[in-house]
């Protein structure tokens, strides 16, 4: 005895069987991926170029090395703590010499910086094709770790430049590249601001100096690469 199955039943069965296959074929992977871990810690290496001031006695920048710790706060916002050393040089300038012949030597410089930064991720708490561009802004302190150098002895005490401790402001941006859920590469470009104290000898009117401020702001650019572990 032959069993006849209505055509409409066969059509309904075939359509039901095809729905999962069609759905799978039409699914498109999203370029966005959530960042599951909240914290990161890593090492920094880079280069700084800094304005040396009106008379050229300030640090000119140098090699940057240090460490960073960060935490995601909420949505696109994050907090970072950054500590670096900047190793470079500065010109030793003698105000008693004629303009154009004031450089009498070169001194080594080692500056330390500690600052906190707010980070705003342009892709929120996600990455786009594993990339997360951001902007940062922060403030802290920069201080001298090298002290008086041998070349400074060519000057009188009142003419010697002393960096001391200064406010340190930062603002810039960069991009994070999430290699895996735990490993991150990062590039930063940051503008900096600190204050240079004018040695008293550069305010001596008998040497032809007039309208010289007791201090001045110096800006710079810092470019760094870093690796980080997320947890």
C-alpha positions as CSV (number, residue, x, y, z in Angstrom):
1,X,0.0,0.0,0.0
2,X,1.5,3.3,-1.1
3,X,1.4,6.2,1.4
4,X,0.9,9.6,-0.3
5,X,2.3,12.7,1.3
6,X,0.7,15.9,0.3
7,X,2.8,18.3,-1.7
8,X,2.2,21.1,0.8
9,X,3.7,19.0,3.6
10,X,6.8,18.3,1.6
11,X,7.2,22.0,0.8
12,X,6.9,23.0,4.4
13,X,9.4,20.3,5.5
14,X,12.0,21.5,2.8
15,X,11.6,25.2,3.8
16,X,12.1,24.3,7.5
17,X,15.3,22.4,6.7
18,X,16.7,25.3,4.7
19,X,16.2,28.0,7.3
20,X,19.3,27.2,9.5
21,X,21.5,26.8,6.4
22,X,20.4,30.2,5.0
23,X,20.8,31.9,8.3
24,X,24.4,30.6,8.7
25,X,25.3,31.7,5.2
26,X,24.0,35.2,5.8
27,X,25.8,35.8,9.2
28,X,28.4,38.5,9.0
29,X,31.2,38.6,11.7
30,X,31.2,42.0,13.6
31,X,34.5,44.0,13.4
32,X,33.8,45.1,17.0
33,X,34.9,43.0,20.0
34,X,34.4,43.7,23.7
35,X,37.4,44.3,25.9
36,X,36.8,41.8,28.7
37,X,39.7,42.6,31.1
38,X,39.7,45.9,33.0
39,X,43.3,46.5,33.9
40,X,46.7,46.7,32.1
41,X,50.3,47.1,33.1
42,X,53.3,47.5,30.8
43,X,56.6,49.0,29.8
44,X,57.3,52.2,27.8
45,X,60.1,53.2,25.4
46,X,60.3,56.3,23.2
47,X,61.7,59.7,22.5
48,X,61.0,63.3,23.6
49,X,61.8,66.6,21.9
50,X,61.4,69.6,24.1
51,X,61.7,73.4,23.8
52,X,64.8,74.6,25.6
53,X,63.5,78.0,26.5
54,X,64.4,81.6,25.5
55,X,68.1,81.3,26.2
56,X,68.5,77.6,25.4
57,X,69.6,76.2,28.8
58,X,66.6,73.9,29.3
59,X,66.6,70.1,28.7
60,X,66.2,69.3,25.0
61,X,64.5,65.9,25.6
62,X,66.0,62.5,25.0
63,X,65.2,58.8,25.4
64,X,62.0,57.9,27.4
65,X,61.7,54.7,29.4
66,X,59.2,53.8,32.1
67,X,56.0,52.0,33.0
68,X,52.2,52.4,32.9
69,X,49.3,51.0,34.8
70,X,45.7,51.6,33.6
71,X,42.2,50.6,34.5
72,X,38.9,50.9,32.6
73,X,36.4,52.9,34.7
74,X,33.1,53.0,32.8
75,X,32.2,52.8,29.1
76,X,34.9,54.8,27.2
77,X,36.6,56.3,30.2
78,X,39.8,54.9,31.8
79,X,42.5,56.1,34.3
80,X,46.2,55.7,33.9
81,X,49.3,56.2,36.1
82,X,52.5,56.8,34.2
83,X,56.1,57.0,35.5
84,X,59.0,57.6,33.2
85,X,62.6,58.7,33.1
86,X,63.9,61.0,30.3
87,X,67.6,60.7,29.6
88,X,69.2,63.4,27.5
89,X,71.4,66.5,27.5
90,X,71.2,70.3,27.9
91,X,73.4,73.2,26.9
92,X,75.4,75.0,29.5
93,X,74.8,78.7,28.8
94,X,77.0,81.5,30.1
95,X,75.0,84.8,30.3
96,X,78.2,86.9,30.5
97,X,79.2,86.0,26.9
98,X,77.9,87.8,23.9
99,X,74.8,86.4,22.2
100,X,75.7,83.6,19.8
101,X,78.7,82.6,21.9
102,X,77.0,81.7,25.2
103,X,77.2,77.9,25.0
104,X,80.3,76.8,27.0
105,X,79.5,73.1,27.4
106,X,77.0,70.2,27.5
107,X,75.5,68.5,30.6
108,X,73.7,65.2,31.0
109,X,70.1,65.3,32.1
110,X,67.9,62.7,33.8
111,X,64.4,63.8,34.5
112,X,61.7,61.8,36.3
113,X,58.0,62.2,35.6
114,X,54.9,60.9,37.5
115,X,51.5,61.8,36.3
116,X,47.9,60.6,36.1
117,X,45.9,60.6,32.9
118,X,42.2,60.3,31.9
119,X,41.8,58.2,28.8
120,X,38.8,58.4,26.5
121,X,38.5,55.5,24.1
122,X,36.9,56.4,20.7
123,X,35.4,52.9,20.4
124,X,34.1,52.7,23.9
125,X,34.7,49.5,25.8
126,X,35.3,47.6,22.5
127,X,37.9,47.3,19.7
128,X,37.4,47.8,16.0
129,X,39.4,45.2,14.1
130,X,41.3,44.8,17.3
131,X,42.2,48.5,17.4
132,X,41.1,51.0,20.1
133,X,42.1,54.7,19.3
134,X,42.0,57.1,22.3
135,X,42.8,60.5,23.6
136,X,44.4,61.3,26.9
137,X,44.9,64.3,29.2
138,X,46.6,64.5,32.6
139,X,48.9,66.2,35.1
140,X,51.6,65.4,37.5
141,X,55.2,66.4,38.4
142,X,58.6,66.3,36.7
143,X,61.8,66.5,38.7
144,X,65.6,66.5,38.3
145,X,67.4,63.3,39.1
146,X,70.9,64.3,37.8
147,X,71.7,67.5,39.8
148,X,74.6,69.8,39.1
149,X,76.9,68.4,36.4
150,X,80.7,68.9,35.9
151,X,80.1,71.3,33.0
152,X,78.0,73.6,35.3
153,X,81.2,74.4,37.2
154,X,82.2,76.6,34.3
155,X,79.6,79.0,35.5
156,X,79.2,81.0,38.7
157,X,76.5,79.7,41.1
158,X,74.0,82.4,40.1
159,X,74.3,81.5,36.4
160,X,73.8,77.8,36.8
161,X,70.5,76.3,35.6
162,X,68.7,74.2,38.2
163,X,65.6,72.3,37.0
164,X,64.2,71.4,40.4
165,X,60.6,70.2,40.5
166,X,57.9,71.4,38.2
167,X,54.2,70.9,37.2
168,X,54.0,68.4,34.3
169,X,51.0,68.6,32.0
170,X,50.1,66.1,29.2
171,X,47.6,65.9,26.3
172,X,47.6,63.7,23.3
173,X,46.3,60.5,21.8
174,X,47.2,57.1,20.3
175,X,46.0,53.6,19.5
176,X,46.0,50.3,21.3
177,X,46.3,47.1,19.3
178,X,44.9,44.0,21.1
179,X,47.0,41.1,19.8
180,X,45.2,38.7,22.1
181,X,42.8,39.0,25.1
182,X,45.9,39.4,27.3
183,X,48.6,41.0,25.2
184,X,48.5,44.6,23.9
185,X,50.7,46.9,21.8
186,X,50.3,50.6,22.0
187,X,51.6,53.8,20.4
188,X,51.3,57.3,22.0
189,X,51.9,60.8,20.8
190,X,51.7,63.3,23.7
191,X,52.3,67.1,24.0
192,X,53.9,68.1,27.3
193,X,54.3,71.3,29.4
194,X,56.7,72.1,32.2
195,X,58.3,75.2,33.7
196,X,61.9,76.3,33.5
197,X,63.3,78.5,36.3
198,X,65.5,81.4,35.0
199,X,68.9,81.6,36.7
200,X,69.4,85.0,38.3
201,X,72.4,85.8,36.1
202,X,70.0,86.1,33.1
203,X,68.2,89.0,34.8
204,X,71.3,91.1,35.3
205,X,70.7,94.5,33.6
206,X,74.4,95.2,33.5
207,X,74.7,92.3,31.0
208,X,72.1,93.8,28.8
209,X,69.1,91.6,29.9
210,X,65.8,93.4,30.2
211,X,62.2,92.1,30.8
212,X,63.3,88.6,31.7
213,X,60.7,86.6,33.6
214,X,61.6,84.5,36.6
215,X,60.4,81.4,34.8
216,X,58.9,80.3,31.5
217,X,56.8,77.4,30.1
218,X,58.4,74.9,27.8
219,X,56.4,72.6,25.6
220,X,57.5,69.3,24.1
221,X,56.4,66.2,22.1
222,X,56.7,62.7,23.4
223,X,56.4,59.6,21.1
224,X,56.3,56.2,22.8
225,X,55.7,52.6,22.0
226,X,54.7,50.1,24.8
227,X,53.7,46.6,25.5
228,X,51.1,45.7,28.1
229,X,49.6,42.7,29.8
230,X,45.9,42.8,30.5
231,X,44.2,41.2,33.5
